[in-house]
Amino acid sequence: MAPEYQHPGLQSEGVYGNLALRHFSLSFCMLPPLAVSILLLVCSNVFMTFAWYAHLKELNNKPWLIAALVSWSIALLEYLFQVPANRIGYTVVSIGQLKIIQEVITLSVFVPFSVMYLKEPLKLDYLWAGLCLLGAAYFVFRGRMT
């Protein structure tokens, strides 16, 4: 197993390598930091997807300013999950790896949202995009696999 990535600028304190993140260690102490980061990113992406796209269905008859304010309030919830997710994840993976993880999660959340909530047709292009992301994940993580 390859050694875990440790960003050179971070001091290793507490369960997740950052004193500011200790409060998360109480809730998620049995999970590795990468798993906590992924779970928080999934939550973040659910809120992000609703903030970016739900107004197209729910608020399309309202003025754009109302839609923007509602979206921004949802986006605040997104950031409350995303910021700690990235801070925790950055203690164990590189920024490039963290970004690819986030993109895989984004597509994994967006496709069911667009099909089930927005009633968009399921397209084969989603499969191709997913395969491209799997390729990206392979290349960014292949050093950890050896």
KAZI-V590957 format. One record per residue. RES is the residue in one letter. PHI is phi in radians with two decimals (NA if undefined). OMEGA is omega in whole degrees, -180 to 180 (none if undefined). D_LAST is the distance of its C-alpha to the last C-alpha in Angstrom with 1 decimal. Layout:
res;phi;omega;d_last
RES;PHI;OMEGA;D_LAST
RES;PHI;OMEGA;D_LAST
//
This chain:
res;phi;omega;d_last
M;NA;-179;7.0
A;-1.25;178;6.4
P;-1.15;179;10.1
E;-1.20;178;12.2
Y;-1.23;174;13.6
Q;-2.25;-180;17.2
H;-1.06;-175;19.6
P;-1.12;-178;21.5
G;-1.55;-177;24.8
L;-1.76;175;24.5
Q;-1.55;-178;25.9
S;-1.53;177;24.4
E;-2.32;177;27.4
G;1.28;-175;27.8
V;-1.13;-174;25.4
Y;-1.89;172;23.9
G;1.34;-179;24.0
N;-2.67;-178;27.2
L;-0.99;-179;30.8
A;-1.17;-177;32.0
L;-1.80;-177;29.7
R;-1.04;-179;30.9
H;-1.08;176;33.2
F;-1.28;-178;30.3
S;-1.16;179;29.0
L;-1.19;-178;32.2
S;-1.43;-171;31.6
F;-2.04;-170;27.9
C;-1.08;-178;27.4
M;-1.57;-179;25.7
L;-1.78;175;23.0
P;-1.19;-177;19.9
P;-0.94;-179;20.5
L;-1.15;178;18.2
A;-1.14;177;20.2
V;-1.09;179;23.4
S;-1.04;-180;22.6
I;-1.13;178;22.0
L;-1.08;178;25.2
L;-1.16;177;27.1
L;-1.16;176;25.9
V;-1.10;178;27.1
C;-1.04;179;30.4
S;-1.00;-178;30.6
N;-1.20;175;30.1
V;-1.09;178;32.7
F;-1.12;-180;35.2
M;-1.06;-178;34.2
T;-1.11;176;34.7
F;-1.13;-180;38.1
A;-1.08;-176;39.1
W;-1.41;-168;38.3
Y;-2.18;-176;39.7
A;-1.11;180;41.9
H;-1.11;178;44.8
L;-1.14;179;45.0
K;-1.66;-171;46.2
E;-1.53;-173;47.8
L;-2.16;-175;49.4
N;-1.21;176;50.1
N;-1.68;180;53.8
K;-1.66;175;53.6
P;-1.05;-176;53.8
W;-1.04;-180;50.5
L;-1.11;177;51.0
I;-1.10;179;51.0
A;-1.07;-180;47.8
A;-1.13;-180;46.2
L;-1.14;177;47.3
V;-1.11;179;46.1
S;-1.09;179;42.7
W;-1.13;179;42.4
S;-1.17;176;43.2
I;-1.21;-180;40.5
A;-1.11;176;38.1
L;-1.04;177;38.9
L;-1.09;177;37.5
E;-1.00;-177;34.3
Y;-1.18;178;33.9
L;-1.15;174;34.5
F;-1.65;-173;31.3
Q;-1.19;-177;29.3
V;-1.10;177;29.9
P;-1.15;178;28.7
A;-1.05;180;25.7
N;-1.21;179;24.6
R;-1.14;179;25.4
I;-1.20;-179;23.5
G;-1.08;-177;20.4
Y;-1.19;177;20.6
T;-1.37;-175;20.1
V;-2.20;177;16.5
V;-2.34;179;15.3
S;-1.29;180;16.5
I;-1.11;177;19.6
G;-1.13;178;18.1
Q;-1.15;178;15.7
L;-1.08;180;18.8
K;-1.15;179;20.9
I;-1.14;176;18.9
I;-0.99;-179;18.9
Q;-1.08;-179;22.6
E;-1.19;177;23.2
V;-1.10;178;21.7
I;-1.11;-180;23.9
T;-1.01;179;26.8
L;-1.16;179;26.9
S;-1.15;177;26.4
V;-1.52;-174;29.5
F;-1.16;-176;31.5
V;-1.06;177;31.7
P;-1.09;178;33.2
F;-1.08;-176;35.4
S;-1.18;-179;36.8
V;-1.36;-174;37.5
M;-1.46;-175;38.9
Y;-1.58;-179;40.5
L;-1.54;178;41.5
K;1.05;175;42.1
E;-1.39;178;40.4
P;-1.23;176;39.6
L;-1.29;-176;36.1
K;-1.97;176;35.0
L;-1.11;178;32.6
D;-1.05;177;31.5
Y;-1.12;178;29.7
L;-1.11;180;27.5
W;-1.10;178;26.7
A;-1.09;178;26.0
G;-1.09;178;23.7
L;-1.14;176;21.8
C;-1.10;178;21.6
L;-1.16;176;20.2
L;-1.10;175;17.5
G;-1.09;178;16.6
A;-1.08;179;16.8
A;-1.09;178;14.6
Y;-1.02;-176;11.9
F;-1.17;-178;12.3
V;-1.37;-179;12.6
F;-1.87;-173;9.6
R;-1.11;176;7.0
G;-1.17;178;6.0
R;-1.40;-175;5.7
M;-1.47;-176;3.8
T;-1.64;none;0.0
//
